[in-house]
Amino acid sequence: MAHSYFHASITAKKWGGVPEDYQAIHDWFDGSKAILADMRHRALRHHAEGIFMAEQVFGVTMTNSAGRTVPVRLIGEQHVLDDLGHIPSFADWARAIAPARWMVRVSPHAASSQSVSPTGALAIAA
């Protein structure tokens, strides 16, 4: 979905109230666009743990302008489902990140158990 306002509009249709009731939650999920303006920004909050983090930020429930109490987790789940079609774990995102040499400080003692491919990807021996 292109903009968090559209997420908020869908949430308002589902749970009542107006989009502005939900805007802050959806802005939080998409706030990582400020540092990475493509779909990879979703790796920071669009996963199961991100949904539970939203509860820590906004509380377990919120009350919309129609007076209805709505679980924040359900709002977060809908946001992620709208964007990805499923709710991945953070591990799902991490598996998609190709390790690179700069991500690890390799000491001379560890060099025998790690190697770097010609593309710069790091392979760690089990």
N, CA, C and O of each residue as an XYZ file, in Angstrom:
504
protein
N       0.852     -1.157      0.000
C       0.000      0.000      0.000
C       0.909      1.235      0.000
O       1.915      1.258      0.709
N       0.577      2.224     -0.761
C       1.465      3.357     -0.996
C       1.578      4.321      0.174
O       2.656      4.876      0.387
N       0.539      4.544      0.929
C       0.569      5.565      1.971
C      -0.191      5.094      3.197
O      -1.197      4.394      3.084
N       0.293      5.478      4.367
C      -0.341      5.034      5.610
C      -1.782      5.545      5.752
O      -2.571      4.950      6.485
N      -2.132      6.631      5.066
C      -3.514      7.123      5.128
C      -4.486      6.069      4.587
O      -5.586      5.905      5.114
N      -4.077      5.363      3.542
C      -4.956      4.340      2.973
C      -5.126      3.169      3.943
O      -6.206      2.587      4.038
N      -4.052      2.826      4.664
C      -4.184      1.827      5.728
C      -5.197      2.309      6.764
O      -6.069      1.551      7.188
N      -5.077      3.582      7.171
C      -5.965      4.142      8.184
C      -7.421      4.147      7.704
O      -8.336      3.901      8.489
N      -7.628      4.425      6.428
C      -8.991      4.416      5.865
C      -9.603      3.021      5.920
O     -10.775      2.863      6.264
N      -8.808      2.015      5.581
C      -9.288      0.633      5.634
C      -9.625      0.249      7.078
O     -10.641     -0.397      7.334
N      -8.770      0.650      8.012
C      -9.008      0.339      9.423
C     -10.288      0.997      9.918
O     -11.059      0.384     10.657
N     -10.516      2.251      9.511
C     -11.743      2.949      9.926
C     -12.986      2.247      9.380
O     -14.000      2.154     10.072
N     -12.915      1.760      8.157
C     -14.059      1.027      7.593
C     -14.317     -0.258      8.366
O     -15.465     -0.664      8.552
N     -13.248     -0.889      8.809
C     -13.373     -2.168      9.514
C     -13.832     -1.997     10.959
O     -14.682     -2.754     11.429
N     -13.281     -1.012     11.670
C     -13.502     -0.885     13.103
C     -14.329      0.337     13.501
O     -14.656      0.501     14.676
N     -14.670      1.198     12.536
C     -15.433      2.399     12.852
C     -14.527      3.583     13.132
O     -13.301      3.464     13.144
N     -15.146      4.714     13.354
C     -14.382      5.929     13.567
C     -13.935      6.527     12.248
O     -14.519      6.263     11.197
N     -12.892      7.335     12.318
C     -12.354      8.015     11.137
C     -10.893      7.639     10.957
O     -10.245      7.208     11.912
N     -10.359      7.795      9.742
C      -8.961      7.424      9.511
C      -7.983      8.068     10.488
O      -6.993      7.450     10.881
N      -8.261      9.301     10.877
C      -7.361     10.000     11.794
C      -7.213      9.284     13.142
O      -6.210      9.466     13.832
N      -8.195      8.482     13.515
C      -8.106      7.705     14.761
C      -6.929      6.729     14.726
O      -6.345      6.412     15.762
N      -6.591      6.262     13.543
C      -5.618      5.188     13.373
C      -4.315      5.647     12.721
O      -3.360      4.878     12.615
N      -4.286      6.886     12.293
C      -3.157      7.389     11.493
C      -1.814      7.193     12.197
O      -0.853      6.755     11.565
N      -1.729      7.503     13.475
C      -0.445      7.412     14.186
C       0.104      5.986     14.192
O       1.312      5.784     14.061
N      -0.769      5.012     14.343
C      -0.317      3.613     14.342
C       0.243      3.240     12.979
O       1.317      2.646     12.889
N      -0.476      3.582     11.925
C      -0.008      3.240     10.584
C       1.229      4.054     10.194
O       2.103      3.554      9.487
N       1.302      5.302     10.651
C       2.516      6.097     10.414
C       3.717      5.452     11.089
O       4.820      5.463     10.541
N       3.510      4.890     12.276
C       4.607      4.225     12.985
C       5.111      3.019     12.191
O       6.320      2.840     12.040
N       4.196      2.195     11.684
C       4.614      1.032     10.895
C       5.419      1.465      9.670
O       6.400      0.814      9.314
N       5.012      2.558      9.025
C       5.685      3.001      7.805
C       6.746      4.068      8.051
O       7.320      4.598      7.100
N       7.014      4.388      9.313
C       8.001      5.412      9.634
C       9.397      5.089      9.156
O      10.213      5.991      8.964
N       9.685      3.816      8.962
C      11.014      3.424      8.484
C      11.261      3.840      7.027
O      12.384      3.736      6.536
N      10.218      4.309      6.342
C      10.418      4.847      4.988
C      11.315      6.081      5.012
O      11.903      6.444      3.993
N      11.421      6.722      6.167
C      12.273      7.906      6.294
C      13.750      7.562      6.106
O      14.545      8.422      5.730
N      14.118      6.306      6.367
C      15.518      5.918      6.214
C      15.759      5.009      5.015
O      16.898      4.862      4.571
N      14.701      4.397      4.485
C      14.838      3.512      3.324
C      13.529      3.543      2.548
O      12.546      2.917      2.945
N      13.524      4.273      1.445
C      12.274      4.565      0.734
C      11.902      3.526     -0.319
O      11.435      3.878     -1.402
N      12.104      2.268     -0.010
C      11.582      1.204     -0.866
C      11.049      0.098      0.037
O      11.036      0.249      1.259
N      10.612     -1.008     -0.550
C       9.927     -2.036      0.228
C      10.782     -2.652      1.333
O      10.241     -3.283      2.241
N      12.102     -2.485      1.276
C      12.965     -3.045      2.316
C      12.759     -2.372      3.670
O      13.146     -2.929      4.698
N      12.160     -1.189      3.687
C      11.881     -0.533      4.963
C      11.006     -1.416      5.848
O      11.044     -1.298      7.073
N      10.233     -2.283      5.245
C       9.300     -3.130      5.989
C      10.015     -4.127      6.896
O       9.407     -4.628      7.842
N      11.269     -4.426      6.641
C      12.008     -5.380      7.476
C      12.117     -4.904      8.918
O      12.326     -5.720      9.815
N      11.982     -3.607      9.163
C      12.150     -3.079     10.517
C      10.930     -3.272     11.405
O      11.088     -3.438     12.615
N       9.708     -3.257     10.851
C       8.510     -3.339     11.697
C       7.410     -4.236     11.152
O       6.477     -4.562     11.885
N       7.487     -4.641      9.903
C       6.423     -5.441      9.294
C       6.676     -6.933      9.532
O       6.997     -7.680      8.609
N       6.523     -7.342     10.790
C       6.689     -8.738     11.178
C       6.003     -8.938     12.524
O       5.532     -7.977     13.132
N       5.946    -10.169     12.983
C       5.215    -10.478     14.216
C       5.728     -9.655     15.402
O       4.926     -9.108     16.159
N       7.035     -9.559     15.572
C       7.553     -8.786     16.692
C       7.203     -7.311     16.556
O       6.917     -6.652     17.555
N       7.222     -6.780     15.329
C       6.848     -5.384     15.114
C       5.418     -5.112     15.545
O       5.115     -4.040     16.069
N       4.546     -6.076     15.326
C       3.150     -5.929     15.737
C       3.062     -5.848     17.267
O       2.303     -5.039     17.800
N       3.830     -6.677     17.967
C       3.840     -6.616     19.425
C       4.529     -5.348     19.921
O       4.150     -4.823     20.968
N       5.527     -4.841     19.204
C       6.160     -3.563     19.561
C       5.152     -2.427     19.463
O       5.189     -1.500     20.272
N       4.254     -2.483     18.486
C       3.229     -1.445     18.350
C       2.358     -1.379     19.607
O       1.941     -0.297     20.019
N       2.086     -2.535     20.214
C       1.336     -2.540     21.477
C       2.105     -1.817     22.580
O       1.510     -1.115     23.397
N       3.420     -1.986     22.603
C       4.221     -1.305     23.620
C       4.206      0.205     23.411
O       4.229      0.969     24.376
N       4.166      0.632     22.160
C       4.176      2.060     21.841
C       2.801      2.692     22.058
O       2.702      3.776     22.634
N       1.739      2.020     21.599
C       0.389      2.614     21.577
C      -0.561      2.059     22.629
O      -1.670      2.566     22.798
N      -0.128      1.016     23.335
C      -1.002      0.375     24.310
C      -1.679     -0.840     23.699
O      -1.665     -1.024     22.481
N      -2.260     -1.653     24.533
C      -2.897     -2.896     24.071
C      -4.143     -2.593     23.250
O      -4.436     -3.287     22.276
N      -4.875     -1.554     23.644
C      -6.066     -1.153     22.898
C      -6.063      0.355     22.695
O      -5.332      1.084     23.366
N      -6.885      0.806     21.767
C      -7.133      2.235     21.583
C      -8.629      2.401     21.414
O      -9.323      1.475     20.993
N      -9.122      3.584     21.743
C     -10.550      3.869     21.584
C     -10.702      4.873     20.458
O     -10.130      5.962     20.500
N     -11.482      4.497     19.443
C     -11.660      5.383     18.295
C     -12.717      6.457     18.593
O     -13.334      6.451     19.658
N     -12.914      7.360     17.658
C     -13.841      8.480     17.859
C     -15.299      8.044     17.947
O     -16.154      8.819     18.375
N     -15.585      6.811     17.545
C     -16.945      6.282     17.680
C     -17.151      5.627     19.042
O     -18.228      5.106     19.332
N     -16.100      5.657     19.882
C     -16.195      5.071     21.212
C     -15.902      3.590     21.273
O     -16.064      2.975     22.327
N     -15.477      3.003     20.175
C     -15.194      1.568     20.138
C     -13.741      1.307     20.534
O     -12.829      1.984     20.060
N     -13.538      0.328     21.400
C     -12.196     -0.079     21.800
C     -11.690     -1.115     20.804
O     -12.361     -2.110     20.529
N     -10.498     -0.867     20.267
C      -9.933     -1.724     19.227
C      -8.547     -2.195     19.673
O      -7.731     -1.373     20.089
N      -8.263     -3.498     19.596
C      -6.929     -3.986     19.934
C      -5.884     -3.480     18.919
O      -6.055     -3.626     17.708
N      -4.822     -2.895     19.433
C      -3.755     -2.380     18.574
C      -3.121     -3.510     17.777
O      -2.733     -3.313     16.625
N      -3.013     -4.686     18.372
C      -2.424     -5.824     17.655
C      -3.213     -6.144     16.389
O      -2.615     -6.457     15.359
N      -4.532     -6.072     16.444
C      -5.337     -6.354     15.250
C      -5.117     -5.295     14.170
O      -5.122     -5.605     12.979
N      -4.926     -4.055     14.590
C      -4.631     -2.992     13.622
C      -3.281     -3.269     12.955
O      -3.148     -3.150     11.737
N      -2.288     -3.635     13.757
C      -0.973     -3.954     13.212
C      -0.994     -5.165     12.299
O      -0.357     -5.165     11.246
N      -1.724     -6.198     12.699
C      -1.822     -7.388     11.853
C      -2.429     -7.034     10.501
O      -1.951     -7.498      9.465
N      -3.475     -6.218     10.502
C      -4.108     -5.838      9.245
C      -3.147     -5.032      8.380
O      -3.115     -5.214      7.163
N      -2.367     -4.145      8.986
C      -1.394     -3.354      8.233
C      -0.405     -4.277      7.507
O      -0.171     -4.136      6.307
N       0.164     -5.213      8.256
C       1.157     -6.123      7.668
C       0.515     -7.029      6.621
O       1.102     -7.266      5.565
N      -0.679     -7.535      6.905
C      -1.379     -8.377      5.927
C      -1.682     -7.607      4.644
O      -1.541     -8.146      3.546
N      -2.099     -6.342      4.782
C      -2.380     -5.537      3.582
C      -1.127     -5.356      2.732
O      -1.200     -5.376      1.503
N       0.025     -5.179      3.385
C       1.264     -4.951      2.642
C       1.903     -6.230      2.119
O       2.434     -6.244      1.008
N       1.861     -7.307      2.906
C       2.629     -8.503      2.553
C       1.792     -9.736      2.243
O       2.288    -10.679      1.627
N       0.532     -9.743      2.660
C      -0.310    -10.908      2.417
C      -0.169    -11.987      3.468
O      -0.941    -12.946      3.472
N       0.796    -11.854      4.356
C       0.994    -12.773      5.481
C       1.807    -12.038      6.536
O       2.316    -10.945      6.285
N       1.929    -12.633      7.708
C       2.713    -12.020      8.773
C       3.990    -12.835      8.952
O       3.961    -13.931      9.512
N       5.114    -12.295      8.474
C       6.369    -13.020      8.640
C       6.941    -12.816     10.046
O       6.494    -11.943     10.790
N       7.912    -13.618     10.388
C       8.679    -13.382     11.608
C       9.866    -12.483     11.232
O      10.159    -12.291     10.052
N      10.537    -11.941     12.243
C      11.751    -11.196     11.925
C      12.783    -12.131     11.295
O      13.549    -11.720     10.423
N      12.800    -13.393     11.739
C      13.747    -14.363     11.174
C      13.527    -14.534      9.672
O      14.488    -14.734      8.929
N      12.282    -14.459      9.217
C      12.014    -14.545      7.776
C      12.717    -13.409      7.040
O      13.326    -13.624      5.992
N      12.629    -12.198      7.595
C      13.315    -11.055      6.978
C      14.826    -11.250      7.036
O      15.517    -11.008      6.046
N      15.346    -11.681      8.180
C      16.794    -11.825      8.348
C      17.367    -12.850      7.383
O      18.472    -12.670      6.871
N      16.627    -13.925      7.132
C      17.110    -14.939      6.177
C      17.242    -14.367      4.771
O      18.011    -14.886      3.962
N      16.503    -13.308      4.473
C      16.544    -12.707      3.141
C      17.683    -11.696      2.990
O      17.931    -11.195      1.893
N      18.367    -11.402      4.083
C      19.477    -10.443      4.043
C      20.765    -11.212      3.803
O      21.142    -12.070      4.601
N      21.433    -10.906      2.712
C      22.693    -11.578      2.400
C      23.808    -10.987      3.265
O      24.093     -9.793      3.174
N      24.442    -11.817      4.105
C      25.535    -11.311      4.926
C      26.683    -10.774      4.048
O      27.020    -11.354      3.015
N      27.254     -9.681      4.479
C      28.383     -9.070      3.769
C      29.558     -8.923      4.734
O      29.382     -8.955      5.952
N      30.729     -8.766      4.187
C      31.960     -8.699      4.971
C      31.895     -7.618      6.055
O      32.338     -7.853      7.179
N      31.359     -6.457      5.744
C      31.358     -5.350      6.695
C      30.477     -5.598      7.916
O      30.598     -4.891      8.917
N      29.587     -6.601      7.847
C      28.671     -6.878      8.944
C      29.341     -7.604     10.108
O      28.778     -7.678     11.200
N      30.524     -8.132      9.881
C      31.222     -8.911     10.896
C      32.663     -8.442     10.985
O      33.342     -8.268      9.973
N      33.108     -8.244     12.190
C      34.530     -7.956     12.388
C      35.206     -9.301     12.565
O      35.001     -9.978     13.572
N      35.998     -9.683     11.601
C      36.646    -10.985     11.617
C      38.029    -10.838     12.241
O      38.883    -10.118     11.724
N      38.237    -11.530     13.362
C      39.548    -11.517     13.993
C      40.437    -12.549     13.313
O      39.925    -13.469     12.674
N      41.743    -12.420     13.434
C      42.640    -13.411     12.812
C      42.373    -14.832     13.312
O      42.590    -15.794     12.574
N      41.910    -14.976     14.546
C      41.641    -16.309     15.100
C      40.382    -16.929     14.515
O      40.256    -18.153     14.485
N      39.456    -16.112     14.053
C      38.195    -16.623     13.508
C      38.260    -16.817     12.006
O      37.345    -17.393     11.418
N      39.319    -16.351     11.379
C      39.405    -16.394      9.914
C      39.285    -17.801      9.350
O      38.803    -17.970      8.231
N      39.708    -18.808     10.090
C      39.649    -20.174      9.559
C      38.223    -20.709      9.485
O      37.964    -21.641      8.723
N      37.288    -20.146     10.255
C      35.921    -20.661     10.238
C      34.972    -19.814      9.404
O      33.786    -20.130      9.300
N      35.494    -18.719      8.797
C      34.658    -17.848      7.997
C      35.347    -17.570      6.672
O      36.572    -17.480      6.599
N      34.552    -17.439      5.642
C      35.103    -17.064      4.340
C      34.163    -16.097      3.669
O      32.975    -16.034      3.983
N      34.717    -15.344      2.737
C      33.934    -14.357      2.016
C      33.973    -14.729      0.544
O      35.040    -14.987     -0.013
N      32.796    -14.755     -0.085
C      32.718    -15.100     -1.508
C      33.223    -13.934     -2.342
O      33.397    -12.835     -1.816
N      33.461    -14.150     -3.635
C      33.897    -13.051     -4.513
C      32.932    -11.874     -4.548
O      33.341    -10.754     -4.855
N      31.664    -12.104     -4.240
C      30.684    -11.014     -4.237
C      30.677    -10.260     -2.927
O      29.956     -9.272     -2.788
N      31.470    -10.706     -1.958
C      31.521    -10.033     -0.668
C      30.613    -10.647      0.375
O      30.592    -10.188      1.517
N      29.860    -11.680      0.010
C      28.972    -12.343      0.976
C      29.797    -13.169      1.939
O      30.772    -13.806      1.541
N      29.420    -13.163      3.178
C      30.126    -13.881      4.225
C      29.524    -15.256      4.411
O      28.307    -15.392      4.540
N      30.357    -16.267      4.424
C      29.901    -17.625      4.704
C      30.525    -18.034      6.020
O      31.743    -17.951      6.183
N      29.706    -18.474      6.959
C      30.195    -18.879      8.266
C      30.066    -20.388      8.371
O      28.978    -20.942      8.211
N      31.180    -21.047      8.642
C      31.182    -22.495      8.747
C      30.497    -22.912     10.043
O      30.672    -22.279     11.085
N      29.720    -23.978      9.963
C      29.011    -24.472     11.156
C      29.927    -25.292     12.030
O      29.504    -25.788     13.074
